[in-house]
Amino acid sequence: MFKCAITKVNSRPGHKTNKIVTEKRNRIYYGWFENEETGQMEQREIGRGWEIVKEVNATDEGLRLFNLRS
């Protein structure tokens, strides 16, 4: 049982939760590698992506309303 962030209604017990991502940010991932010339460890970029900052719970009706607004 949870409260839908879109419709502000409590769900029924055992109802499925839909997670809606409301905020995300860019993220750069780094890894440590040994430089073959100097023998020292250095940090290099290994990937780019995004990470979730904020997500809310929604019922099926709340998800439908959210998708209509977007």
C-alpha positions in Angstrom: 0.0 0.0 0.0 1.4 3.4 -1.0 0.3 6.9 -1.8 0.3 7.9 -5.5 2.3 11.0 -6.0 0.3 12.0 -9.1 -3.3 11.4 -8.0 -2.7 11.7 -4.2 -4.8 8.6 -3.5 -3.8 5.6 -1.4 -3.5 2.4 -3.4 -5.1 -0.9 -2.4 -2.9 -3.5 -0.6 -1.0 -5.6 -3.0 -1.3 -3.2 -5.9 1.6 -2.8 -8.3 3.9 0.2 -7.9 4.9 2.2 -11.0 8.2 4.1 -10.6 8.3 7.4 -12.5 11.6 9.2 -13.0 11.1 12.9 -12.4 14.7 14.0 -12.3 18.0 12.7 -13.7 21.5 14.0 -14.2 24.5 13.3 -16.4 27.2 11.1 -15.0 30.8 10.3 -16.1 32.2 7.0 -14.9 36.0 6.7 -14.3 38.3 3.8 -13.8 41.9 3.5 -12.5 44.5 2.2 -15.0 48.3 1.9 -14.9 50.1 4.1 -17.3 52.5 1.8 -19.2 55.0 4.6 -19.8 55.3 6.0 -16.3 54.1 3.0 -14.3 51.8 5.2 -12.2 48.1 4.8 -11.7 45.9 7.3 -13.5 42.2 7.9 -13.7 40.5 7.6 -17.2 36.9 8.1 -18.4 35.3 4.7 -19.1 31.8 5.7 -19.8 29.0 8.3 -19.8 25.4 8.0 -18.9 22.8 9.3 -16.5 21.6 8.5 -13.0 18.3 8.9 -11.3 18.0 11.8 -8.9 14.3 11.6 -8.0 11.6 9.0 -8.7 8.0 8.8 -7.4 5.5 6.0 -6.9 2.4 6.0 -9.0 -0.7 3.8 -9.5 -1.7 2.7 -13.0 -4.1 5.7 -13.2 -1.4 8.0 -12.0 1.0 6.7 -14.7 -1.6 7.1 -17.4 -2.2 10.8 -16.3 1.5 11.5 -16.2 2.0 10.1 -19.7 -0.9 12.3 -21.0 0.8 15.4 -19.5 4.2 14.6 -21.0 
